């Protein structure tokens, strides 16, 4: 069935460079073959269409096709295009052409779902494929000419209104995959307006208890994206009000403190995910431990959190020496994030912050000039006492202004 018989062009965009790229043209030419253009065998879908309409950067290229994955693989390999079976059980392969990676998924619908996994069946219907997606703004399609199609007739209007709305009945979409609860909040944080969709909020609250049945990896991925968004505190407030991950509500002051902290990060362009997570946990390692019931922290994040705690245990970062000591002991990035925290706590005056940041960025960190060999040359034997003496001398050297 031709596309023109079931869909009509709803919008036309000025084509971005990636849509005109030789790699993109090569992919579409191979999959379209000799089939007439009004019977498309390949269209862009989802995030890349959404982002180009919003004027945002596009770095993920999702493509939909009615062709089964085995046929996609055969066609592309015959065209000397590398294919990786990244999600073959769900009809997905990835085509690698030059520096571009295109994730190609066969049109499908869900036959069975259990809240975590789905058994899929293929279809040749663009509309049926759109109906099984999560949010209306993710159902939009686009061809090589920059023509945008809206198979459910509400994706563009919701995108224009910055409304993150579930496709069809919100509760049913959530029953199919409980991760969509967190995705609802993440998408609203990233793409939504000031107001949340009421039906979506209600359905998320009802289904929130099922989040704990998801894998840590899936929860972590979505939660980190929420915390990394421009104004995570607004989303987190709404999540707590609706008992979403209520086990992580450590303090009634957490979202407010996080708001001020994120504002300082934005002012000085020093955003860092590990420090936001630490602030979210009220800078309490017992809370960090509780979060690990749901969240997988990279080891480097835990290390950096401990470094921030160490920096905050120094005399406040309101003088040049304290800033230099923190840099020496805990590093530049950690010191900058500790400074943002102390600004929120009013331990550092706003007027001093630019001077502190100048030191953080440009101070040449000296090396401690004494070694174990120096002590042995003075008659001390190697052993635990030498380590204690080196530490005492280093502390004295730091206290004396690194001299």
N, C-alpha and C positions, 0 to 999 in steps of 0.2 A: 504494500500500500504506500502511495507517495506521501511525503511529509505534508505537502500542500493540501491533501485531502483531510488531514486531521489536525494540523496546526497552522497557524498563520504568523507571519512576522509581526512581533510586537514592538520591536525597537531595533535601531541600527546604530552601531558604535563606530567611531574612528578606530580602525584596526591598529592594535599595538604591535610593536616590533616582533614579539614572539608569535603572533598570528601570521605574520608575513615571512617568518623565518624559513629558510630552505628546508630545514629539518621537519618543520610542521607540514609544509607542502608535500614533502616526500612521503610522510606517514599517511596523510589523507589520500594522496593519489593511489598509494598501494591498496588501502582498504576499500576505497570507493570503486576501484577497478573500472569496468565499463558500464556499471549500473548508472542510470540517469541521475542527475543531481537532485531531482525532486523525490528520489527514493534513497535518502542518505544512509550510508553504511557506517558513518562515523560523525559524531558531533562532540564538541566540548560540553562538559556538564559540571555543575556544582561550584566548588570554590573558586576556580579560575574565572568562571563567568560572573559570579557574585562580586569578586574583588575588582574585576575590570570595570564593572558598572559603578562601583563605589569609588573608582579612581585610586585603588590601592595596588601595591605591588603584587605580582603573581609569581609564585615560585613552585607551585604544584600544578601539574597539568593532568587533569582527569578527563578521560575520553570514554564515551559510551558507544556501543555498537550492537546491532542485532546479530552479528556473526558470533557463533560459539567460539570459545577460546582456542580450541584445537585448530579451527579454520583460520583464526587470526594469526596464530603462530605459524601455520603453514604459509600463509600469504606473505607475512613479513620476512620470514627466513628466505623465501624465494626471491624477495626484493633486497636480499643481503642486509637486512636489518636485524640487529641482535635482540633476542626476546628472552626474558627471564620469567618463569612461572611463579610470580610472587604470591598469588592467592588463587591458585588454580581451582581449589574446591569451591570458591565463590565466583568463579568465572573471570578472574583478574590475571592479566599478564602485564609486564612492563616492557615497553620498547625503548631501547637506548639508541639514540642517534646523535652523534657528536656530544655536545654538552647537555643535551636535553634528555629528560626521562619522562615518558608518557605512560601513565597508568591506564590501561585499557580494560574496561569491564563490560561483559555482555549484559544486555538488557535482561532483567530478571524480576521475579517476585518471590516473596518468602512463602514457602510451603508450611514449614513448622518453625516455631520459635519457643525458647524456654527462658527468655530474659537475659541470656548470655550468648547463646549461639543460634544460628539460623540454618535451616536446610532450604536451599534455593532451587528454583526451577527457572529455566530460560524462557524468554518471551521475545516477540518481535514488535511489541507495542511500547512506544515511547511514553505513552500516558500511563500504562500499567507500571512501568519501571519507576515513573515519578511518584506514583502512589505509595510505594514502599519506602521512600526516603524519609528522613527525619523532619526537616523544616522546609517550609515552602520556598524560602530564598535559595535553597540548595537544589531545587528542581529545574532551574533555568538551563536552557540549552543554547548553544551558539555554533554557527557554521563558519567556514573559512572567510566568508564575505563580511563577517561582523554582524550578521542578522541574528537577533535574539528571539527565542521562542519560549513561551510560557505555557507548558502543557497542562497545568492545573488551573490556569487563568487567575492565579492569586499571588504567584511568586514575585512578580515585579511590583505590584501594589504594596505588598508587605515589605519588600526591600526598600522601596521609596519611603515608606513610613517608619523604617528602622524597627519593624515589628518582627521579633523572632517567634514564629508560630508553628506549631506542629502540623504536619500534613494530616488532614482528616481529624479523627478523634484522638486527643492528646493521651488519654489513659491507655488506649490500645497501642499507640506507638511506644509508650513506656513499657507496657507488658512485653512487647517484642524484644526490647533491649533496655535494661535498667540503666545502662550507661547514659542513655539519652537524658536522664535527669540532670547529670552534671554537664552534659553538652548544652542543655537548654540555658543553664546559667553562664556557661563559658561563652556561648554565642551571643547572649544578651550583653555580656561584658564587652565583647569585641565589636559587635555589629549593631547592637540594639540601641534604642533611644532611652529616654528617661523612664518610661513605663514598661512594666513586664506584662506579657499576655496573661490575662486573668485565668483562663481555662488551663493554660500550661502550668501556671503556678500551683493551682489547686491539684492537678494531677500529679505533679512532682511531690507535693507534700504527702499525698496518699501513698505514693510508691516509694518514699524515701527509705523505708526500712529494708528494702531489697538491695540498696547500694552495697551493704556489707557482704553480699554474695558475689560481688564482682571481684576480679583479680586486682591485686595491688597495682600491677603494671597499668591497667586501664584507668583506675582511679587516679593514680599519680599523674598520668599524662594530662588528663583534663584539669585536675586541681592545680597543677603547676601553671597551666595556661590561664586559669582564672587569676591566680596571684600575680602573674606577669602582665596582666592587662593594664590599661591606662589608669583606671580607677577601680581597683579590685574591692576596696572597702565598701562601695555602694552595693556591689553584687553580694559580698559576704554578709552584709547586714540583712539583705532580703533572704538569703539562705538560712541564716539563724532564725529569723522571724517565722520561717516556715519549716523549722526543724529538719533542715537538710544537713547531714553530718553534724548533728547536734552534739555528738561526743567530742567534737573539736572546739566547742565553745568554752574556752578556758577562762575568759574574763569578759564582763560586760563592756570593758574599756578597750578591748582588743581592736575592734574595727575603727574606733575613733583614733587610737594611737597610730594604727596602720595608715589611716588617712593622712595624718600630719607627716608621717615618715615618708610616704610616697610623694607628698607635695614637695618636701625638701629634695628628694631624689630627682624629681622632675626639674626643680629650679636649678639645680647644679648639674643636671644631666649625668647622674651617677646611679642609674637604676641597676640593681643586682637582685637576682632571684633568691639567693641563699639568705641574704639579710632580710628580705621581706618575709620569708618563711620563719625566720628566727623571731622577728617582731610579731608575726601572727601567733606564734607560740608563747607570746608574752615574755620572751627571752628567758624561758624556764626550761631546763633540759628534761625535767619530768614530763612537761607537756610535749616536748619533742619526742620523747619515748612513747607517749600515748599516741601521737600522730603516726608512729611507725606501725600501728595496727592497721592503718589504711594506706599509708604513704611509704614509698621506697625512696629514701634519701641517698643520693650519691655520697660516697665516702668523703669526697672533697667538700661537699656542702657541710657535713658534720664537722670536718676539720676547720672550715672557715667560720662556722658558728662558734666553736670553742675559741677561735682566735678573737672574734668580736668580744666574747665574754671577757677574755684576758685584757683586751684594750680598754673595756669599760671598767675594769678593776683598777686601772692606773688612776693617778690623779686626773681630774677632768681635763679634756683636751682644749683648754682655754689659754694655753701659753705655748710658745714655740718649742720649749724643751719637752713638754709632755707630748706634743705631736711628733717630734723627732724620736722620742723613746718608743712610742707606739709603732712608728714605721719600722724602726730597727728590730723590735721584738716580734711584730705581728704582720708587717707588710703594708704596702701602700693601699691596696684595695680594701683590706680590712679596716685600716685606720679611717679611710674616707667614709665607710659605712657606719663605723662607730661614731664618727663626727655627726652624721645625720641623726643618729639616735640621741646624741647629747643635745643637739639643737632642739629636738622635740621636748626633751626633758628640761630645757632651759639651763642646762649646765654650761652651755657655751652661748655667748652673745652672737646674734646674727652678724654684727659688725665685724667680728673676728673671723668668721668662716672663710671669706676670700683669702685672708692671709694664711690660714691653716691649709687650705687647698693648694695654695702656691707652694708651700713647703712639701706637701704630699706629692705633688707632681714633679718638683724640680730638685729637691734636696739630694745630694750625692751621699748615699748611705756608706759610712766608713766601715772598715773591717776592724774587729778587735785586734789590737797589735800584739797581744801576748799569747804564746802557745805553750803546750806542754814541754816542748824542747827547751824553751826559755827557763822554765821552772827547774827542769832537770839539770840545766847548766848551772843553776844556782844551788844545786845540792839536794833538791827534793826528789824522792823516789816515786816512780810511777805507781798509781793505785788510787783508791777512792778519795784519799785526802787531796790528791792533786786536782781532781774534779771539783771538789768543794772550794779549793783555793782559787781555781780559775773562775768559778762562778762569783766568788767574792770580789775578785779583782775586776771582773767585767761589770758587776753592779756598781762598783766604785767609779769605774771609768765612765759609765753612762751617767751617774749622778753628777759627775764633775763636768758634764757637758761634752762627753766623748773626747776627753783629753786627759 
